Amino acid sequence: PPLLTPATMRIILALSLALFHLIGCQSNAFSNAGSSAFRSALVAAKLRGGATPKGTTAPADDDIPDYPTTSENFIARYNGPPDDEMTDEQREIRDDIIRTRPRTGISGPFGPWLAVPEIGWPSQQLGRACRYGTTLTMRESELIILLTGARHKAHAEFDIHQGEALRSGLTMDIISAIPRDDEFSMGRVKADLLPLLAENERDSAFAKYTAELLETSTVSDETYQETLKAVGGEESVLVEITSIVGYYTYVAYTLNAFNIPFKK
């Protein structure tokens, strides 16, 4: 009689298919883990400062020059719920913020936002998208954020992002040229800041677009077309710029209303 009966063959075939499926699942798991690790590495790279323009190198933390701050002595009116009074949902949001923002953690507007999880969750997600999920370099994003903080007299926002801007490759002379508080105007941006950005078409266009949007709550056809040309006709980039301005305006209002200090 044959050594392998039809019944035995069917059993072997079934076991082989099961083993093949198991190996495939493990392979996919390793692949997904690798992809996840790769994405985490990309996020970590952006958290460390992201891309800088070609031909430049972002300074290490130790190489960042001292910069003046104006909000360190602010006394917060409200800094969010204390740890021992947080709900499980608030702790989950807090832990997500700390995990995705290892350098800044629970600082700036995140404390007050934690008081209302229905606001805290989408605020954290929108902030992560605007800061780390756009096609802009960190240098470009920080330039937009500093202009926004300057326009809204948000001293903590400006203080927080000066360090981030220096890490991203912006220089102190550019940061110092941004007009602040009551001195902020499109005219001052054109006179003081744009000449320092003249060699970089994108930086110059982004600064002009941002300043005009902040001062007039819109942009002219001329500014729109100039910026569109600078980004190669990609209107999605204009959506990103506008979103960063809008999100960091929201941040500025939160910092100002609750008098949040900057912790260097």
Salt bridges, closest charged atoms under 4 A:
ASP61 OD1 - ARG103 NH1 4.00
ASP61 OD1 - ARG167 NE 2.80
ASP83 OD1 - ARG94 NH1 3.59
ASP88 OD1 - ARG91 NH1 3.38
ASP95 OD1 - ARG94 NE 3.11
ASP96 OD1 - ARG99 NH2 2.48
ASP96 OD2 - ARG128 NH1 3.28
GLU140 OE2 - ARG202 NE 2.75
GLU142 OE2 - ARG131 NH1 2.37
GLU142 OE1 - HIS161 ND1 2.80
GLU164 OE2 - ARG103 NE 3.06
GLU164 OE1 - ARG131 NH2 3.00
GLU164 OE2 - ARG167 NH1 2.90
ASP181 OD2 - HIS155 NE2 2.96
ASP182 OD1 - LYS153 NZ 2.68
GLU183 OE1 - ARG188 NH1 3.68
ASP192 OD2 - ARG188 NE 2.64
GLU201 OE2 - LYS229 NZ 3.73
ASP203 OD2 - ARG139 NE 2.76
GLU226 OE1 - LYS208 NZ 2.96
